């Protein structure tokens, strides 16, 4: 119960609350561990709780009947999943969630969450903010996929990664891919060879410098112009 309470207290859902507010619910929550490659939630599963990633990374995948898959999103420590489904009428997962590393997930049951929101306006406000952030993330995903070429998509992703990492460290010059290039290529909806080739071309053009998963952004202005160009369509 102590671990569950500690995990709950660290989440943005309970930000600004004293532990006494949710102490009685700690024993009713579940903390589960997953090894790399293990399925956390499978497509078609009923969503009866929200998941909070305490540590590790999870990929939201869409699998085909042949076993091929596309990576829709990458979730990190502190991120939620299921918050958009748990109170919905269509509350079955449309995607599979797979652990990309050793991962721990805290599950908060729908009934517990509902009771906490009734009890605390702070929890309700936090939950609404989490839902709002989900919409923002989905809009960002749409913007990425709207980019008209492989280069434009990569530029968009690298600049978004820079903005994300600058939340913790200012003036980031080198970004680090959070997972393998194979997974990133799936996330960007492009073949792995095409992703690697374009990184090489962008390096030759003086935009970036690649060293494994570390990518130095040599010309931020031109990368930003690639993003703007990527939104332009011919009519």
Protein Blocks (a to p, Z undefined) as FASTA:
>chain_A
ZZmmmmmmmpmklgoiafklmmmmmmmpccddddehiafbdghiacfbdcddfbdcdddd
dddfkopacdfbdcdehiaehjlmmmmmblccfbdcddfbdcddddddfklmmmmmmmpm
klmmmmmmmmmmmmmmmmmmmmmmmpcbfklmmmmmmmmmmmmmmmmoghifbdcdfbdf
klmmmmnopafklmmmmmmmmmmnomaccehjaccdfblmlmmmmmmmmmpccZZ
